[in-house]
Amino acid sequence: MELLEKITTLLEDKKAIDLKTLNIIEQSTLADYFVIASGTSNTHIKALADNVEVELKKEDLYPNKIEGYNTEWILMDYGDVVVHIFTEKERQNYDLEELYARNK
């Protein structure tokens, strides 16, 4: 999927930590894919989210919604792809990878 590849590349460009994609097509009607990444600080996760948003807008791709911008977890809903950007502490706390692995 082209959007998924663009998002992962944009996150890699800004040094996202432990970048993962989860195929959730069979598990959820919310999206087809989750992209999960960590940043080193609140400032870093904002920079990651900003890079995704700014670069995709250049291609007329806009998020349906962005949540948590001033917290330790930013969610960006691009329809078929939902991006979760966490501080490392919050990522461990929510552990989405394990949650979706259990529900397969």
SEPASE-62809 format. One record per residue: residue in three letters; x, y, z of N, C-alpha, C, O in turn. Coordinates in steps of 0.1 Angstrom, whole numbers, plus 5000, padded with zeros to 4 digits. Example, Ala and Ser with C-alpha at 12.3 -4.5 7.8 and 13.67 -1.06 7.14 Angstrom:
2
Ala513249435078512349555078513249675078514249675085Ser512849785071513749895071512950005079513450115080
This chain:
104
Met500849885000500050005000500950125000501850145008Glu500650214991501550334989501550425001502550475005Leu500350455007500250545018501050485030501850565037Leu500950355033501750295043503250315041503950345051Glu503650295029505150305026505550455028506650475033Lys504750545024505050685026505250725040506150785044Ile504250685048504250715062505550655069506150715077Thr505750525066506950465073508250535069509150545077Thr508350565056509550645052509750775059510850815063Leu508650845060508650975067509050965081509751045087Leu508550865088508950835102510450795103511150845112Glu510850715094512250675094513150795091514250805098Asp512750885083513551005080513851095092514851155093Lys512951085102513051165114513551075126513351115137Lys514050965123514650875133513650815143513950815155Ala512550775138511550705147512250575152513050515146Ile511950545165512550425171511550315170510350335172Asp512050195168511350065168510050075160508950055164Leu510150125147509050135138508450005134509149915129Lys507149985136506449865132505149895125504549995127Thr504849805116503549805110502749685113503249575113Leu501449695117500649585120499549575110498749675108Asn499349465103498249435094497049395103497049295109Ile496049485104494949455113493649435105492549445110Ile493749405092492549395083491549295089490349315089Glu492049175094491249075099490749095113489849035118Gln491249195120490949215134490149345137489549355148Ser490049435127489449565130488749615118489149595107Thr487749695121487049765110487549915110487149995102Leu488349945120488850085121489850125110489850235105Ala490750025106491750055097492249925091491949815096Asp493149935081493749815076495149795083495549675085Tyr495749905086497149895092497249995103496750105103Phe498049955113498550045123500050065121500749965118Val500550185122501950215122502250255136501550345141Ile503250195142503550225156505050265156505850195151Ala505350375163506650425164506850495177505950535184Ser508150495182508450565194509350685191510050685181Gly509350785200510250895200510950905213510550845223Thr512050985213512850995226512251085236512651085247Ser511351175231510751275240509451325234509051285223Asn508751405242507551465236507851555224507051555214Thr508951625225509351705213509651615201509251655190His510251505203510551415192509351355186509151355174Ile508351315194507151255188506351365181505751335171Lys506351485186505751595178506451615165505751645154Ala507751615165508551635152508151515142508051545130Leu508051395147507651285139506251305133506051285121Ala505351345141503951365136503951485127503251475116Asp504651585130504651705121505151675107504651715097Asn506251595107506851555094505851475086505751505074Val505151385092504151305084503051395079502751395067Glu502551475088501451565084501851665073501151675063Val502951735074503351835065503651775051503251825041Glu504451665051504851595039503651535031503551545019Leu502751475038501551415032500551525027499951505016Lys500551635034499651745029500151795015499351845007Lys501451795013502051835000501451744988501551784977Glu500951624992500451534982498851534983498251434979Asp498351634990496851644992496351525000495251474998Leu497151475009496651365018496551425032497551465038Tyr495351435037495051495050494551395060493851305056Pro494951405073494351315083492951345086492451455085Asn492151235088490751255093490751315107489851395110Lys491751285115491851335128493251315134493951215130Ile493651405143494851395150494451405165493751505169Glu494851315173494551315187495851315196496851255191Gly495851375207496851365217498151445214499251415219Tyr498051545205499251615201500051675212501351675211Asn499451715223500251765235500351665246500451705258Thr500451535242500551435252501751345248502551385240Glu501851235254502951135252502551035241503250935239Trp501351055235500950955225500151035215499151095218Ile500551035202499851105192499250995182499950905178Leu498051015179497350925170496951005158496351115159Met497250955146496951025133496150925125496650815121Asp494950965122494050875115494050915100493451015096Tyr494550825092494550845077493650745070493950705059Gly492550705077491650615071492150475072492050405082Asp492650415061493150285061494450265069494750145073Val495150375072496350365080496150455092495950575091Val496350405104496350485117497750475122498350375124Val498250595125499650605130499550635145498850725150His500350565153500550575167501950615170502850535167Ile502250735176503550775179503650795194502850885199Phe504450715201504550715215505850765220506850755213Thr505950815233507150805240507350655244506450585244Glu508550625246508850475249508050425261507550315261Lys507950515272507250475284505750445280505150345285Glu505150535273503650515269503450395260502450325261Arg504450375251504350255242504350125250503550035248Gln505250115260505250005269503949985277503449875279Asn503450105281502150105289500950045281500249965286Tyr500850095269499650045260499949915253499049845251Asp501149895249501549765243500649715232500149605233Leu500349805222499449765211499949645204499049565199Glu501249625202501749515195501249385201500749285195Glu501349375214500949255222499449245221498849135220Leu498749345223497249345223496749285210495849205210Tyr497249335199496849285186497349145182496749075175Ala498449105188499048975186498148875193497948765188Arg497648905205496748815213495448795206494748695207Asn494948895198493648895192493648835178492648835171Lys494748775174494748705161494048575161493948515150
